[in-house]
Every structure is written in structure tokens, then in C-alpha cells.
């Protein structure tokens, strides 16, 4: 549950002076959990012994560092394909792969699972 602080102001006539303010905390329940989704890989590059994967999904799609990412073929995760999210930008996510560059086949996608 998320807690929000809300200021409540009552409507008073102009001759009563400034309106009183009451600080109240309201609890808001989040009904819908974000759904997992699949995104396209834009680039795979090697930096030393690290394989970096750039994915076409970012904060605009609701991604943050708490999400989990997996390399998938169609909708099935490949063995050893879990990614470690390093950076999330507006439209892209950069993640580190435990697989080597040669082990990442062409035409793979990434499945993002919400926290």
C-alpha cells in the first residue's frame, strides 16, 4: 500500500479570514500489478569481459531497477539468460548478461517481470 499526505481545505466565505488547513494521511491501495512484457534488443556489446545488452524499454514503460529481466526465445526464458539491470533511461535499459557474446543467439528478446 502507498501512503499519501493530503492537505484538506474547507470552502469558507471571504470575510471569515484564511481557510483552515488540516493535514491528513490517506491510504491508497494499488489494485493492478504491472504485467510482464517483452521488449526488443537494440544492441549487444562487449566491454572487457562484460556483455552489455541495450533493450528498447525504459522508464516510459514503467521499468525501474527493481524489475527482473530475462533473455527469451519467443516467451520461454533461455538457460542462464537472467540479466542484471545496470541503467534505466527514458526509452532504453542497459543490462549485463552472464552469458558470453557468442552464447547470445540472434533474434532474442527480453522479458521484463515486475517486482
N, C-alpha and C positions, 0 to 999 in steps of 0.2 A: 504494500500500500504506500501511496505517496501522500505526504502531508504538505498542505499549502497554507501559508499565512494570508489571511484575507482581512482587509480593512472594511468595516461596515459603517456607512454614513447614512444618517437619517435625513429625510427631507424636512426642513423647518422653514418658517417664513423668514424674510429678510430682517425683520425687526427683533428677532429672538437672539441675534448675535451669531457667532460661528457655530456650525453644526457640531454636535459631539461625535467623537470617533471612538469606536470600540474595536479592539484587535481580537480576532477570533481565529482559531485554527480549525480548518475543515479537512476531513479525511476523504480522499478521492481514491476509489478503487479502480484499478486498470483491468477491464474485462478481457480485452483481446491481447493475447501474446503475439508478437510479430511472428509471421510464418517464415520457415526456412525458404530460401530461394537459391537459384543457380545463376551464376554470372560468368561472363566470358573472360578468358585470359587474354590480356593485351600483349604482354611481353614476358619472356623468361631470360634472365641474365645471370652470369656468374661473376661474383665479386670475391676473389680469393678462393676459399673453399666453401663459400656460402652461395646457395642458389636462391635468387630473389625472383618472385613472381609478382607481376603487376596485374591487378584484376580490375575490370570495369564495373566497380560498385564502390560507393563511399558513403559519406555522411548524408547525402541526399536520399539514399535508400535506407537510412537508419542504422548503418553499420557503425560500430564502435569497437574498442579494444576488447570488450567482454564477449564478443561473438566468437564462435569457433568456425574454422574454415577447413574444408577437405577437398582434395583433388578427386574428381569423379569422372567416370565414363558413363554417359547418359545420366542416370540418377544413382548409380552404385559407387560408393567410395572405393578407391583403389588401395591396396595394401601399402602401408607406410606413407599414405598421402595426406596426413594431417599437416596443416600449415600453421605457422606461428605469425600472428599479425604484428607487424612492426610499426606501420604508419597508416592512418586513415585520413585521406584528403576528401575534398568535396565530392569528387566523381571517381576516385580510384583508391584502391587499397594495395599496399605493398606488404607481402608476406614472405617469410623464409620457409624453405622446404627442407625436409630431412632427406629427400631423395636427391640423387645427383642429376645434373643436367641431362645426361644420356638416359636416365630412367624415366624422365617425364615425356610420355608419348605426345605426339601431335593431337590436336583437336580435343584436348581435355577441357573441362570446365571446373569451376569451383562452386561447391555448395556451402552456403553460409547458414549456420544454425544459431538461433538467438540464445542469449544467456539463460 
